[in-house]
């Protein structure tokens, strides 16, 4: 150490935190329904707490579809392929939104209630990191 530390403000931020969600853009989640900011109402039949990581690639999923935003890798013994979900991080910073279980992660990494969310870039994956999420299992129809 070349000098003793001092307590002082060295910089002040003026913008929103990275990943911050606009409160007006938040879905309203009620008993069995999710109302999107657009006014669309989704129904859900169950929910589950999951640990979530992020991945990206330019390949084909385990179910033969193209990897893209909205695809989730799952343990198909826990969440069957084809399951439609609505995913929100418990810290409130990310609304992954509507997704479908179409991929299978490595069994040593994606098993039980651990899921992997597809993102378009490596940078998005790094920013997301690992987060606890609530997964809402969507019904087959929107509410009226």
HELIX and SHEET records of a PDB file:
HELIX    1   1 UNK A   23  UNK A   25  5                                   3    
HELIX    2   2 UNK A  122  UNK A  128  1                                   7    
SHEET    1   A 8 UNK A  28  UNK A  29  0                                        
SHEET    2   A 8 UNK A  33  UNK A  35 -1                                        
SHEET    3   A 8 UNK A  41  UNK A  55 -1                                        
SHEET    4   A 8 UNK A 114  UNK A 118  1                                        
SHEET    5   A 8 UNK A  71  UNK A  74 -1                                        
SHEET    6   A 8 UNK A  95  UNK A 104  1                                        
SHEET    7   A 8 UNK A  84  UNK A  89 -1                                        
SHEET    8   A 8 UNK A 131  UNK A 142 -1                                        
END                                                                             
